[in-house]
Amino acid sequence: MNPPQNDDTPRPLVSAFPMPTRPELSKAYDDLFQAANGDVEVRRALGNPALLPRPWIPASCTTRQLRAELWLWLDDVVSWLNHEYVWDPTGGLIPPCWPLHPHLINELAVLADQRRRAALDLTSSTLEDWHRHCLPAFNSRLQGRLRTGCDDKHSTWPAQPRYDRHHRNSRLRTDTFNGDLVTLAANVEPSIPPLPDQAARTAALRLAADNGEVIDPITGEAR
């Protein structure tokens, strides 16, 4: 993408949206399309559609090549957005450190996919919705979450101490969950005894089924 110029050199007035044309990323989108619109044999060959990678959910793209192509595409989209839609740098500029912000990664993937869908539509309605709702909402959340912390340099994660505290208190949450499940088991089937001690309660959460079996949600085993 050519940077803006201040002289009279001829240049395009707008730049095209970068579509996801790299091989594995393009295939991922094609597989999703075929899973929704292909014939029976094609859908059967694709397997369980719930297991197909979805580029708007980066964590679902688990192969190395697909993930690499997704990052490159999102970086192209960020450059395009900053060039085409940002005039005032205080109003919506996506910082260069965006890969260090998980919330930006997740939101950018959805924003990029929505813009891709709008580019494929045969009318301007979807693009109007993207301009009216998707992009402004993204910019609002971007400014609200980053504020000015990453305008010039990447800042450390302000929520890190509270996030660490959340993990340090996992035992308390497990005890609370188990207390609820023990009570639920007693109400559903009084013959199911409560878990015998603290160690057993924190070892694994056990769910009481309607037929009186106890289901281990980790292994799925019934007893």
Secondary structure, 3 states (H helix, E strand, C coil): CCCCCCCCCCCCCCCCCCCCCCHHHHHHHHHHHHHHHCCHHHHHHHCCHHHCCCCCCHHHCCCHHHHHHHHHHHHHHHHHHHHHHCCCCCCCCCCCCHHHCHHHHHHHHHHHHHHHHHHHCCCCHHHHHHHHHHHHHHHHHHHHHHCCCCCCCCCCCCCHHHHHHHHHCHHHHHHHHHHHHHHHHHHHCCCCCCCCCHHHHHHCCCEECCCCCEECCCCCCEC
